[in-house]
């Protein structure tokens, strides 16, 4: 590369031209690579694939609403239930082929301990999807 010389006595000015040889070398290498790989991309094997008609099943999971009032009573889809029945229903729901979504709706005055116990029971039963229903502030 000729950027200048070590001849300090001549005070010759540095070359102000770009050395194009390395750029041309890179361009030629890329051209050869593309010339070799382009024919490989155009060859394909004709295969007559079988066809099958099937429809995708879009099963929406059932939604179960579990409400807890301020006294700690449980309501399974608006039906009052006992705590022992709650555990049995959670296990039954978790055993279904398409597991339902459990929406937990609790009163503002519900004890946190009650909520934690319900969430723990749902996890032990095998419920994977648990959501909280809240009312947004205006």
Secondary structure as UniProt FT lines:
FT   TURN            8..11
FT   HELIX           21..42
FT   STRAND          63..68
FT   TURN            70..71
FT   STRAND          74..76
FT   TURN            77..78
FT   STRAND          79..81
FT   HELIX           83..94
FT   STRAND          101..106
FT   TURN            108..109
FT   HELIX           112..125
FT   STRAND          130..132
//
